[in-house]
Amino acid sequence: NRGAHATINEGVALARGRYVAVINSDDAYTPDRIDRCIAAAKQQGSRLVFTYVEPIDKEGRPLDEGHRWRRWYSEAKRLERDAVPGIGFVLLTHNIAVSTGNFVFRRDLFDEIGGFEDYRYVHDLDFLLKSVEIEEPMLVRDVLYRYRRHGANTINVPFEHVDAELKRVFGRYFRSIR
């Protein structure tokens, strides 16, 4: 109960490979996800890769097309494809990676960033923005990650609980790039 950031940092400290993939206990990967992410990372010289996401319900069924979360994610994908020059710009309004469970990264990037910070709700976005300051993360435009949405998701809280953390993360990011 120390928080996801601490558990991920501890897991990475124990990992021995060059690449690390994080998966949350209630989510799922496609069988070829890790191979495809690492191949894409090597081909493009990227140290952080994530993919498009398929939202699923607690039974593992895809969420309805009209679901609020799906509409939000469709907007994130539209921004990524059409409106902005890079992932870093999308992250200013939409965490298109969705979750740390969608990250495949090289250990040396993790070490350079310094791990995940003590945020309950936005440790994933903070890590992504720190990555953007070093190099652009890579998005594989295929659905290789299944993100389970249910009432117990950490992020299912009133926005004001998340807002204070977002202000700290964006404040640090804008000070850093200034």
Secondary structure, 3 states (H helix, E strand, C coil): CCCHHHHHHHHHHHCCCCEEECCCCCCEECCCHHHHHHHHHHHHCCCEEEEEEEEECCCCCECCCCCHHHHHHHHHHHHHHHHCCCHHHHCCCCCCCCCHHHCEEEHHHHHHHCCCCCCCCCHHHHHHHHHHHHCCCEEEEEEEEEEECCCCCCCCCCHHHHHHHHHHHHHHHHHHHC
